[in-house]
Amino acid sequence: MKILNCVGQSIYNINHSLKNKIVFCADHIVNDEVLKQSAEAVELVGRLLDKNDIKIEGLRPINLFFSESGSLNLYMDEDNLGNVFSLISINASKTANYEPVKILAIILEELCHYFFNIHDEREVKYKVIEALNIKYPLLEVEDIFDIST
């Protein structure tokens, strides 16, 4: 399975081996702030996986796709009869003007859903704060997310 018009994105300064489990791509040129926050998110999730004794080697890879329009088109190679495909998509046009920590939280949330296998929206937000607290120890869930519902 492939994403139509997906161009690989080079994200530098990721030292954690989790980077080998994520394929970064977009249908546009991603701004530097989003790339920076993406790298930070991978580092933080990697450190949290280590803290929870989750082995990176056993994890399946995933595509992290930044969409300018909020949509994507998938296609299969001509000789494929079926595919298994893991994907996180970020609507870049909606998130581009957010504060850096909010962009970081959005990417972290999707990575935490996937790598920690958390389906519950409320529960994943607490995992995101756990990751953010590695870098920002005073942040609380209410500082980033509306959890009133």
Sequence and secondary structure as in RCSB ss.txt:
>XXXX:A:sequence
MKILNCVGQSIYNINHSLKNKIVFCADHIVNDEVLKQSAEAVELVGRLLDKNDIKIEGLRPINLFFSESGSLNLY
MDEDNLGNVFSLISINASKTANYEPVKILAIILEELCHYFFNIHDEREVKYKVIEALNIKYPLLEVEDIFDIST
>XXXX:A:secstr
 EETT EE       SGGGGGEEEEESS   HHHHHHHHHHHHHHHHHHHHTT  GGGS  EEEEEESSS   EE
  TT S     EEEEEHHHHTTS HHHHHHHHHHHHHHHHTT   HHHHHHHHHHHHHHH TT  HHHH     
